[in-house]
Amino acid sequence: MDSALKTPRVTHVNDCAFVGRALVDAAARSGLTWGYLPPEKVRPSAGFGGGAGRLAEIPYVLRHARAAATSDVLHVHYATTVPLFQKPYIPKRPYLLHLHGTDIRRQWKAPETHDLVQRAIDGASAVYYTNLDTVDEATKARPDARYMPAFVEPERLPAWRAATGTGPQTVLFVSRWDDTKGVETQLELAGALRAALPAEVRLVGLDWGPGAAEAAARGVELVPRRPHAGFLDLVAGADVAIGQAAGIIAVSELEAMAIGPVVLCPVTELQDGGDPPPVLTGTVPEVVEQTVATLADPIGASTALDARSWVLNKHTPDRWVPVLEAAYRQAAAD
């Protein structure tokens, strides 16, 4: 059989925002078996440092070698993952590359990491990027780079539990507290919401990011980071969700939109690719006013926006499976 007609063995290596996992799950629904090597199996939590810790790194290296040896094509998530598979003791395989944000937004521009990221991009059979705010960088680094949106998996989403008068309402900040998310505006909004809302309304956010302590000082109740299912459960218990202030909609916002709470982003403009997401936006005072109004009837406000339908129409992975299957076949045949 011609190699272009064979079904190539594929492994997704690493992941960001569960894009790889969503694609692997969608492939399984269509009868394809793609492997999946999640982030915690790719790198030690402290990274590869060698020296005294080298012995503990051996299982990771063995996983890299096994993934390559049992695959015809690798689908690598995040550019700095690629060099881990370019070792003399690891079988060389064609790969597709997914750019997930910081790799192309920052590391590609930084002098100390530009060449590493560009080599990873140049060596890929195909390149995809997940954030509309990186289109210029991605297509400059690789003119044929293609946008593939981030995904939600409806079957993993819990039912929404808006308070509806049965208990204290919750306003949840869904993003971490750092400058990639517009932390200064996030913090300004947190303080303004605490001043505007009754004391019994909870402001909740993740204890994650360099601005977390300041968020707590401004009245946000911090909760520990948790596994993905735990985060989704946290979202399902919120009446309103506050999105990032960086001008984009990311997976956390998409998941909130699909679960139910109205998402409000303290920005005056969002990257939308010509199809504006059904979220509420505005200046900090405007978002405070919109939050107060939404809390008066969270379910009615959610119904009016109908954000779930928009998300499920645009941000589910199944339609990308045949696209990738064709790309994998081409990569294996080249």
C-alpha positions as CSV (number, residue, x, y, z in Angstrom):
1,M,0.0,0.0,0.0
2,D,1.3,3.5,-0.8
3,S,2.4,5.3,2.3
4,A,0.1,8.2,1.5
5,L,-2.9,5.8,1.8
6,K,-2.0,4.3,5.1
7,T,-3.4,5.5,8.4
8,P,-0.3,6.9,10.1
9,R,0.3,6.2,13.7
10,V,0.1,9.6,15.5
11,T,0.9,10.8,19.0
12,H,0.0,14.2,20.4
13,V,3.0,15.4,22.5
14,N,2.5,17.9,25.3
15,D,-0.7,20.0,25.5
16,C,-1.9,23.5,26.3
17,A,-5.5,24.3,27.3
18,F,-6.4,20.6,26.6
19,V,-6.4,21.2,22.8
20,G,-4.4,18.0,22.2
21,R,-6.6,16.0,24.5
22,A,-9.8,17.3,22.8
23,L,-8.5,16.4,19.4
24,V,-7.5,12.9,20.5
25,D,-11.0,12.4,22.0
26,A,-12.6,13.6,18.8
27,A,-10.5,11.3,16.8
28,A,-11.6,8.4,18.9
29,R,-15.2,9.3,18.3
30,S,-14.5,9.0,14.6
31,G,-12.8,5.6,14.9
32,L,-9.2,6.8,14.9
33,T,-6.6,6.0,17.6
34,W,-4.2,8.8,18.3
35,G,-1.7,8.6,21.1
36,Y,-1.5,11.3,23.8
37,L,1.5,12.2,26.0
38,P,0.3,14.8,28.4
39,P,2.4,17.6,29.8
40,E,3.2,15.9,33.1
41,K,4.7,13.0,31.2
42,V,6.7,15.2,28.9
43,R,8.7,17.3,31.4
44,P,9.5,17.2,35.1
45,S,7.7,19.9,37.0
46,A,11.0,21.7,37.5
47,G,12.1,21.2,33.9
48,F,15.2,19.4,32.7
49,G,18.2,20.5,34.7
50,G,20.6,17.6,34.5
51,G,23.2,17.2,37.2
52,A,22.1,15.5,40.4
53,G,18.5,15.3,39.1
54,R,19.4,13.5,35.9
55,L,18.4,10.1,37.2
56,A,14.8,11.3,37.8
57,E,14.7,12.6,34.2
58,I,15.3,9.2,32.6
59,P,11.6,8.1,32.6
60,Y,10.7,11.3,30.7
61,V,13.4,10.7,28.1
62,L,12.3,7.1,27.7
63,R,8.7,8.3,27.1
64,H,10.0,10.6,24.4
65,A,11.8,7.8,22.7
66,R,8.9,5.4,22.9
67,A,6.5,8.0,21.5
68,A,8.7,8.5,18.5
69,A,9.4,4.8,18.0
70,T,5.7,3.9,18.0
71,S,4.5,6.8,15.8
72,D,4.8,7.8,12.2
73,V,4.0,11.4,12.9
74,L,4.1,13.5,16.0
75,H,1.8,16.4,16.7
76,V,3.8,18.7,19.1
77,H,2.1,21.3,21.3
78,Y,4.2,24.4,22.1
79,A,7.3,25.2,20.2
80,T,9.9,24.6,22.9
81,T,8.8,21.0,23.2
82,V,10.3,20.2,19.8
83,P,13.9,20.1,20.9
84,L,13.1,17.4,23.4
85,F,12.5,15.1,20.4
86,Q,15.5,16.1,18.4
87,K,18.1,14.0,20.2
88,P,20.4,11.5,18.5
89,Y,19.0,8.6,20.5
90,I,15.3,9.4,19.6
91,P,14.0,8.2,16.2
92,K,13.5,11.2,13.8
93,R,9.8,11.7,12.9
94,P,8.0,14.3,10.9
95,Y,5.9,16.6,13.2
96,L,3.1,19.1,13.1
97,L,3.4,22.0,15.5
98,H,0.8,23.8,17.5
99,L,1.7,27.3,18.7
100,H,-0.3,28.1,21.8
101,G,0.5,31.7,22.7
102,T,3.5,32.5,24.8
103,D,5.8,30.5,22.5
104,I,5.0,32.7,19.5
105,R,3.8,35.8,21.3
106,R,6.9,36.2,23.5
107,Q,9.6,33.6,23.1
108,W,9.7,34.0,19.3
109,K,10.4,37.7,19.8
110,A,12.9,37.3,22.6
111,P,16.5,37.3,21.4
112,E,17.5,34.4,23.7
113,T,14.8,32.0,22.4
114,H,13.9,33.3,18.9
115,D,16.2,30.9,17.0
116,L,15.0,27.9,19.0
117,V,11.3,28.7,18.3
118,Q,12.0,29.6,14.7
119,R,13.8,26.3,14.1
120,A,10.9,24.4,15.6
121,I,8.5,26.3,13.3
122,D,10.7,25.8,10.2
123,G,11.0,22.1,10.7
124,A,7.3,21.4,11.1
125,S,5.3,19.8,8.3
126,A,2.4,22.1,9.2
127,V,1.9,24.8,11.8
128,Y,-1.3,25.9,13.6
129,Y,-1.9,28.7,16.0
130,T,-4.7,29.0,18.5
131,N,-4.9,32.7,19.4
132,L,-6.2,35.4,17.0
133,D,-3.9,38.0,18.6
134,T,-0.9,36.1,17.3
135,V,-1.9,35.9,13.7
136,D,0.8,38.5,12.6
137,E,3.6,36.8,14.4
138,A,2.6,33.2,13.4
139,T,2.2,34.0,9.7
140,K,5.4,36.0,9.7
141,A,7.3,33.1,11.2
142,R,5.5,30.7,8.9
143,P,3.5,32.1,6.0
144,D,1.3,29.0,5.7
145,A,0.5,28.8,9.4
146,R,-3.2,28.1,9.9
147,Y,-5.6,29.2,12.6
148,M,-7.2,26.5,14.6
149,P,-9.4,27.7,17.5
150,A,-9.2,26.5,21.0
151,F,-11.7,23.9,22.0
152,V,-14.2,22.9,24.6
153,E,-15.5,19.4,25.1
154,P,-19.2,19.6,25.8
155,E,-19.3,16.1,27.3
156,R,-16.9,17.1,30.0
157,L,-18.8,20.2,31.1
158,P,-20.9,20.1,34.3
159,A,-24.4,21.5,34.7
160,W,-24.6,25.2,35.7
161,R,-25.7,25.9,39.3
162,A,-26.6,29.5,39.4
163,A,-27.6,30.6,42.9
164,T,-31.2,31.7,41.9
165,G,-31.9,33.1,45.4
166,T,-30.8,29.9,47.2
167,G,-27.5,31.2,48.5
168,P,-24.8,33.8,48.2
169,Q,-24.0,34.7,44.6
170,T,-20.5,34.2,43.2
171,V,-18.5,36.3,40.7
172,L,-15.6,34.2,39.4
173,F,-12.4,35.5,37.8
174,V,-11.5,32.6,35.5
175,S,-7.9,33.7,34.5
176,R,-4.7,33.7,36.4
177,W,-3.3,36.9,37.7
178,D,-0.5,37.9,35.4
179,D,0.4,40.4,32.7
180,T,-0.5,38.1,29.8
181,K,-4.1,38.3,31.1
182,G,-4.1,42.1,31.6
183,V,-3.6,41.8,35.4
184,E,-3.6,45.6,36.1
185,T,-7.1,45.9,34.7
186,Q,-8.2,42.7,36.4
187,L,-7.0,44.1,39.7
188,E,-8.7,47.4,39.1
189,L,-12.0,45.6,38.3
190,A,-11.7,43.4,41.4
191,G,-11.4,46.4,43.6
192,A,-14.3,48.2,41.9
193,L,-16.5,45.2,42.1
194,R,-15.8,44.7,45.8
195,A,-16.8,48.3,46.4
196,A,-19.9,48.1,44.3
197,L,-21.4,44.7,45.3
198,P,-23.0,43.7,48.6
199,A,-20.7,42.0,51.1
200,E,-22.5,38.7,50.7
201,V,-21.6,38.4,47.0
202,R,-18.4,36.4,46.8
203,L,-15.6,37.4,44.5
204,V,-13.5,34.3,43.8
205,G,-10.4,33.7,41.8
206,L,-7.5,31.2,41.5
207,D,-4.5,31.5,43.7
208,W,-2.3,31.6,40.6
209,G,0.0,34.2,39.2
210,P,2.1,37.0,40.5
211,G,-0.9,39.3,41.0
212,A,-2.8,36.8,43.2
213,A,-1.8,38.4,46.5
214,E,-2.9,41.8,45.3
215,A,-6.2,40.4,44.2
216,A,-6.7,39.0,47.7
217,A,-5.9,42.4,49.1
218,R,-8.6,43.9,46.9
219,G,-11.3,41.5,48.2
220,V,-11.0,38.4,46.0
221,E,-11.3,35.1,47.8
222,L,-8.5,33.0,46.4
223,V,-8.9,29.2,45.9
224,P,-6.1,26.8,45.1
225,R,-5.4,25.6,41.6
226,R,-7.1,22.3,40.9
227,P,-7.4,19.6,38.2
228,H,-9.4,20.6,35.2
229,A,-12.6,18.9,36.3
230,G,-12.4,20.8,39.6
231,F,-12.0,24.1,37.8
232,L,-15.0,23.3,35.6
233,D,-17.0,22.5,38.8
234,L,-15.9,25.9,40.2
235,V,-17.1,27.6,37.0
236,A,-20.4,25.7,37.2
237,G,-21.0,27.2,40.7
238,A,-20.5,30.8,39.5
239,D,-23.3,33.3,38.7
240,V,-21.1,35.5,36.6
241,A,-17.6,34.9,35.1
242,I,-15.0,37.6,34.6
243,G,-12.7,37.0,31.7
244,Q,-9.2,38.2,31.0
245,A,-8.4,41.8,30.1
246,A,-6.0,41.0,27.3
247,G,-8.4,41.4,24.4
248,I,-8.9,37.7,23.5
249,I,-11.2,34.9,24.5
250,A,-9.3,31.8,25.7
251,V,-10.4,28.4,26.8
252,S,-11.4,29.4,30.4
253,E,-13.8,32.0,29.0
254,L,-15.1,29.5,26.3
255,E,-15.8,26.9,29.0
256,A,-17.7,29.4,31.1
257,M,-19.7,30.5,28.1
258,A,-20.6,26.9,27.3
259,I,-21.5,26.1,31.0
260,G,-23.8,29.0,31.5
261,P,-22.6,32.1,33.4
262,V,-22.4,35.3,31.5
263,V,-18.8,36.2,30.7
264,L,-17.7,39.9,31.1
265,C,-14.3,41.1,29.9
266,P,-13.0,44.5,31.0
267,V,-11.8,45.5,27.5
268,T,-13.4,47.8,24.9
269,E,-12.4,45.5,22.0
270,L,-11.9,41.8,21.5
271,Q,-10.2,39.9,18.7
272,D,-13.1,38.1,17.1
273,G,-12.2,36.9,13.6
274,G,-15.3,38.6,12.2
275,D,-17.7,36.8,14.5
276,P,-17.9,38.7,17.8
277,P,-18.3,36.3,20.8
278,P,-21.4,36.8,22.9
279,V,-19.8,38.3,26.0
280,L,-20.2,41.7,27.7
281,T,-17.3,44.1,27.3
282,G,-16.5,47.7,28.3
283,T,-14.4,49.9,30.6
284,V,-14.1,48.9,34.2
285,P,-17.0,51.1,35.3
286,E,-19.1,49.7,32.5
287,V,-18.3,46.1,33.4
288,V,-19.1,46.8,37.1
289,E,-22.5,48.2,36.0
290,Q,-23.1,45.2,33.7
291,T,-22.1,42.8,36.5
292,V,-24.6,44.3,38.9
293,A,-27.4,44.1,36.2
294,T,-26.5,40.5,35.4
295,L,-26.5,39.4,39.0
296,A,-30.1,40.6,39.2
297,D,-31.1,37.8,36.8
298,P,-28.1,35.5,35.9
299,I,-30.2,32.9,34.1
300,G,-32.2,35.5,32.1
301,A,-29.0,37.2,31.0
302,S,-27.4,34.0,30.0
303,T,-30.4,32.9,28.0
304,A,-30.4,36.3,26.2
305,L,-26.8,36.0,25.1
306,D,-27.0,32.2,24.2
307,A,-23.2,32.0,24.4
308,R,-23.3,28.2,24.6
309,S,-24.6,27.8,21.1
310,W,-21.9,30.1,19.7
311,V,-19.2,28.1,21.5
312,L,-20.4,24.7,20.3
313,N,-20.8,25.9,16.8
314,K,-17.2,27.3,16.6
315,H,-15.1,25.7,19.3
316,T,-15.5,21.9,19.2
317,P,-12.8,19.7,17.7
318,D,-14.6,17.2,15.6
319,R,-14.5,19.0,12.3
320,W,-10.7,19.3,12.5
321,V,-10.2,15.5,12.7
322,P,-10.4,14.9,8.9
323,V,-8.2,18.0,8.3
324,L,-5.5,16.7,10.6
325,E,-5.8,13.1,9.3
326,A,-5.0,14.4,5.8
327,A,-2.1,16.5,7.1
328,Y,-0.7,13.5,9.0
329,R,-0.9,11.3,5.9
330,Q,0.9,14.0,3.9
331,A,3.6,14.4,6.6
332,A,4.1,10.6,6.7
333,A,4.4,10.5,2.9
334,D,6.9,13.3,2.5
